[in-house]
């Protein structure tokens, strides 16, 4: 039997929600039935029943692309590709969960029968059923439009038990999506469920209910509707995309450091994809004046022109809510600024499962309480909080310290030149050049912070020392650092760099 439609067969996921979805070459009758039941509308489930009885193969073809192979469905089906166990991911939106629970249900026969019977009398179809082995609760999934009449019917049917407080009134949760992972041979492969749940958990997608039949042909789960696209893409990436990991970056600060980062990402995209299986997409950019917010990746060959042409003024709240609303998997906020206000926002990103990668030292060199809270929040939500570039310009110092501490070593001493900026200044300061010229050159070449006073005052070095000490297991505050300044604190507080330079010039002979 040939079915001619407007798509090239059944897909591994809904291509409208998952860009990487691909046609499935071959399916068994049972796999096709499961996928079609859970929203793959290419074929109507009852259509398959007489074909299954007569063992008649089905071919789904595209009317607008006759050369496409389409999908072949028969009794056996075959693996889509070597090693594939999951054949497709399908979903039903607008699902409601209804829970009936209470101590009066435990060990009492007939509760389930009564529940299903009262719903059947009201012509309410049940999509999914799950029950804990304690028999304390039964949870069912129904269409959202059936939720209110279902609750009314259940509460009326169990009114006596509810009045005795043996059973609680039915609890309804709306705005849910039922997702199904389908494959005939999932039962022959261990770890499918673990891989499914761990990938969702890593992206902070909470599973509200789970059901899996003894045949293991279908694993069904219910999640919040707002996470539908994120969940489908996450699952598809885990099972179908050759372990390519997609990172979605939202970058604030596009000056010297941020500009070089974007240049590096643009130049290394093909290498990262081919050798490290990393697909990096820059979705939003912001500087102190403007921001560029998109849903699709920004073309990095002319990002400066796009940012300058944007009509959106820089707004940190709008930037955060854009990331939150998109709800993309593996979302990462990148802070390339030296701005204290930006550093104060890390916690809200981490709490919403948005990773934070920063070269801004302020957060990790702030109060010890804030530093520990950020670490704790990152662990609690399973969100990366990375700041390797805070110390050593990207050298793996933080990672090395963490590995040493984790393996039981104790750090006694760290000896280092911690300021590339001051090192550059001192190496290039001679009798033939003025101190002002050397500092300006260091600033132009990107050695200093945006405000050179941060480097010249020793504040930058103090922050690095504090971060290294904390990563070594010493819970210190900034006040514990002893600094020997080579010009007065009053000069540092002057708003102009000229006053600082003048003060330093008095020290030139000493230096």
N, C-alpha and C positions, 0 to 999 in steps of 0.2 A: 504494500500500500504506500503510495506517495502522497505526502502532504506538502503543498506549495504555499508558502507564507511570505512575510516581508523581512525575515531574518534568516541567516545561514545556519539554521539548526538550533539546538539547545546549547546554551552557553554555561560556562563554569560558574557564572554569577550574572546578575542583571547588568548588562553593559552600560545602562544609563547611570548606574551608581558606581560601577567598578570599571575604570577605563581599561584595565589590563585583562578584562574577561575575554575568553577565547572560546570558539566553538568546540563542542565535544564530539569527537569523531564517532565513537561507538558507545552504546549504552545497552544494558539489559532491560527487559520489560519492567522489572521491579524498580530499578534505579530511575527509569523514566517516570514511573508512576509516582514515586516519592517526590521527585523534583517538581512534577507538574502539580501535585497536591499542594506543595508549599510555594506556589506563586509563579512557577515557570509556565507562562500562559501559552506557550507555543502549541501545546497539545492538551486536550481535555481528558482527564483521567478515565471517564467511562468509555472513551473511544478505544482505549487499549484492551478492555476486558475481552471482547470477542476475538481480537487478534491474538491474545495470549492463549485462548482455548484452542485456536486453530494453528498456532505457531506461525503466524504470518508476519514476516519482517516488515518494518516501517522505515521509510526514508523521509526525512524532513529537508526540504530544499527551499532555496530563496528564489522567488519569482523574479527579482530584480538582478540576480547574479546567478545565472544557471550554471556557471562553471564552478561555483563553490561546492565543496564536497558535501556539506550539510552534516546531518547526524543520522547514523544507521542504528536502528533499534531491533534487537532480536532476542531469542531465548537466552543466549549465553552472555553476549556483550564481551568486550575485551578491555584490557587496560588502555587508558588514553595514551599513556607513555610508560615506558619501563619504570617500575618503582612506584607508580601512582596507585593510591588506594582510595583517596577521596575523589569522586567524579564531579561533584558540583556543590555549590552553596546556594540555597534558595531561602526565601523569607516571606512571611505574611505580616503586613503592617496592620495597625489599628486593632490590636489585640488587648483584651483585658484579662487580668488574673483575678480569680475569685477563690478565697481561702475559707474553709470551714474547719474550725479547730476547737478543741476542748477536751478536758480530762474524761468527760462522759463517753467519749468515743472509743476509749481504749478497751480492747477485749470484747466489745459488744458487736455481735454479727449483724449485718444488714444495713449499717450506716451508709456504705458506699452505694448499695442497691437503692436505698431511699433517695439519696442525692441524685443519682443519675435518672431515676424514675420521674422525680418531680420536674427535672429539666426537660426530659423527653415529652412529658405531657404538655409542656409549653412550646414544643417544637424548637428548642434551643440546641444547636449543634455544639458539641465539645471538640475543640481543636487538639488539646493536649491534657494529659492527666499525670499527676505525680503525687506520691504519697510516701511519707517517712515511715520507716519500719516500726517506729514507736506507736503508730496508729493514732497519734495525737492530732494530726491534721491531714486534710486532703486539699490539694490545690489543682484547679482546673483552668484552662485557657479557653476563652470564648471570644467571639467578635465583639468589638466595642459597643455596637448598637444593641447587643443582647445582654450587656452587663447589668443594666438597671432592672429589666424584667427577671433576669436570672436571680439577682439578689432578693428581689421581692418574693419570688417563688420559694427560694431556699428558706428565707426567714419565716414565711408562713408555714412551710412544711415542718420546720423544726421549732415552732413557737413554744411547744411544751418544754422541750429540753433547754431552750434559751431562757424561759421563765425560771427554771430551776438552776440556771447558771452552770449547767453541765456542758453546754455548747455556747460559744460566743456568736453573736450575729455575723453573718457573712461579711467578709472584708473584701472590698473591691479596689484594685489598682488599675488605672487606665493608662493610655498612651504608651503601650508596650508593642514590641515587635517579636515575633516568633521566628527564629532562624534555625534552619535545618542543614546539617552537613551529611551528605549522602554518598554511599559507595558500597557495592556488594561485598567487597573483600576487606572491609574495615575490621571484621571479626577475626581475620587471620593475622592482623598486625597489631602489636602492642604499642602503646604510647600515643594513639590518635587522640584520645580524650585529653591526655596530659598536655599535648602540644596545642590543642584547641584552647583549653582553659588558661594555660600559661601565657599564650600570645594575647588573649583578651585582657588578662590581669595586668600584663606589662603596659597596657594602654589605658588602664584605669576604667575598664568597662565592666560594670558589675552585673553578674548573672543572677536573675531573680528566681528562675526555676529551670530544672533540667529533667529531661525524659529520654530514656534510651531503651529500645526494645531488646529482647533476648537475641534477635537476629543480628543486632549491631549494624544494621544496614542504614540506620538513621539515628543521629544524635541531635536532639532538639533542645533548644534553650530559649529563654525569654529574657529580653533586655529592655531598657528604656528606649523609647522610639527615637529620642534625640541622638542616640549613639548608633543608629542603624547603618549609615554609610561608613562610619569609622570602623564598626565591627566587621562589615562585609569585606572592606579593603584589608583589614588586619588578617582575617581568616584566609582570604585569597592569597595574600602575600606569603603566609605561612605554608600553604599547601601547593601552590601552583607557580610561584614566581622564582624558582631556582635560587631560593635563599637570598634574593636581592632585597636589601633593606632600604626603605625610602625615608629620608630625613627631611622634614619641613622646617626651614629656618625663618625666624622673624628677627631681623637685625636692627638694633638701634646703635647709632654712632657709626658714621661712615666717613670719618676723617682719615688721618694717616693710617691708623691700624685697621679700621673698618674697610677702607678702600683697598688696602693690600689683601685683606681677607677675601673680598669679593673678586678681586683679580685672580687670586689663587684658586678659588672655587671654580671660576669660569675656565681657567686654563687646565685644571685637573679633572674636569667632569668625566671625560671618557676614560681616563686612567682609573679613577676611583670605581667606576662602574665595572670595568673589565677585570681589574685585579682584586679589588676589595668588596665587590658586589654592593657598593653604596651608591644610591641615587640621591643626590643632594638637590633640593629645590628651595630657592629663596622666594618666599611668598610676600614678605613685607619689609620695607625699609623706613628708617626714620633718622633725621638729624635734629638739631635744636630748633629748626625753623619749619620744616615740612616733613610730611610722611607720605609713603606710597603703599596703599593697601590693596592687595589683589586676592582673588580666589585661586588663580592659576599661577604657575611659576613666572617670575620676572625675567625678561631677557637681559642677561648680564652684559652683553656687548655694548649696551648704551644705557645702563642703569642711571648714570648721572643726569642725562637729559630727561629721562622719565621722572626722576625725583624732582628736578627743578621745574618740570612742567606740571607737576601735581598741584591741584588747588586745595588740598587738605593741609591745614596747619598742624604742626606737631602737637599731639595730645596723647599723653601716656595712658589715660583711662580708655580712650577710644582704641588705642593700639592693643591694649590688653583684651578688651572686649571683642575685637576683631579675631584675635587668636582663639579665644574661648568659643566664639560663635561658629567658626569654621570647624573646630573640633576634629582636626586632622590627627591621624596616628603619628607617633614619633615627632611631636611638635617641640621645637627648641627655641627658647628666647636667648639671643646672643647680645650681650652687653659689651660694646667696645668703647664705652665712655669712661670718664673719671668723675662721674656725676653722683653725688650722695643721694639725691632724690630717686634716681633710677635704682641704686643699690638697695634702697629701702623697700622696693617692690618685689624682691625675689620670692618672698614667702607666698604671696598670693599666686604667683606662677606655679610654684612647686605644689601648692595645695590643689591645683586644677590639673595636675599631671602634665604640666608643661616643663620640660627640662630647662635648666639654666646653665649656660656656658658663659664665663665672664673673664675679662682681663682687668676688671675694675676691682681694686684691692680694698675698697672702703668697707664692703660688707664683712669680709673675713677678718678685717683689722678693727672692726667696731667693738662694741662691748662683748665680753665673753658670753653673756647670756644670749645675745642675738646670734653669735657665731654657732653656739650649740643648738639653738632653736632651729636654725636653717638646716643643720646636719640632721637633726631629729625629724624635721618635716620631710626632708628628702627620703629618709629611710621609711617613714610611715606610709608615704604615698608611692614608694618605689620609683621615684623620679630622679634622674641624674642631676647632680649639682657639681659642676666641674670648673676648676679655676687653676689649672696647671700653669697658665701664662702669667699668673700673679707674681710668680717668682721664677727667675731664670729665663725669661722670654721664651717659654715653651719647652725648655729642657725638662725631662721627666723627673724633676726633683720631688714633687709632691707624691707622685706614684711610687717612687723609690722609697721615700720615707714611710708611706703606708704599708708597703710590702715588708719593710724591715720591722716595723712595729707589730704587724700581724704575725710574723714568724718568731716573735718573742725577743727580738733585739731591743736594747735600750740605747737611746741616743745620748751621748755624753757631751758632744761638742760639734758645732758646725762652723767651719771657717771658710769664708768666701768673700769675693768682691761682689757686693750686692747692688751696685749702681752702675749700669752701663753708661748712664748719662754723665755722672761725675767722672767716671773713668775717661770718657771721651774728652771732657772739658780739660782735665788735668794733663792728658797726653798731648793735647794740641795747644795748650796755653804756653806761649813763649814770649821772650822779650820783644819779638817782632809783631806780635798780635795783641790786641786789647782783650780783656776778659769779656767785654760786651760782644765783640765779634765772634769769639769762640762759642759763647752761649747761644747766640743767634744762629750760628751755623748748626749747632747740635739740635736746635729746635727745628730748623728747616729740614734736616736730614732724618727727623723722626726719633731722635734719641731721647728727648725729654718728654715729660707730660705736657698737655696743652698749656698749662701754666708752669713755666720753668722753676718758679719759687718752690714748688712741691719737691723737686729734685734737689735744688740748691740748699734747701732748709734741712734736708735729712729726713723729712717726713716719709718720703717714699721708701727709703732704706729701713726706717723704723717699722713701717707696715710689713715689709718683707720679713724682717727678723721675727716679728710677732706671729705672722702666719706660719713660718717654719717651726717656731717654738710650739705653737698649738698643734700642728700636724705631728710633732714629735711627742705629744702627750703632756705638755706642760700648759696648764690652764692659767695663762697670764693675761693681765690687762696691759694696755698701752703705757700706763704710768710706771710700770716696772722696767721699761726700757730706759737705759741711761744713754743720753746723747751728748756729744761734745760738739757744739756748734762753732763755726768759724766766722759768724757775724751775728749781731744782736737780734733778738726776737722782735724788737720794735721795728727794725728795718724790714723784716719779713711781712709785717702787717701792713706795710705801705702798699697802696693800690697800684703803684707804677713799678715796673721792673727797673726803671732808671735808678730809683733810689737804692734798690738792692745791688745793682751793678756798681754804683758809687761806693757803697759800703764795702763791697768785695774788693774793689780796686785798692782800698786802703790796706788790704791784707795781702796784696799781690807779692810783696817781698817775702812775707812770712811763708806763703804757699810755695 
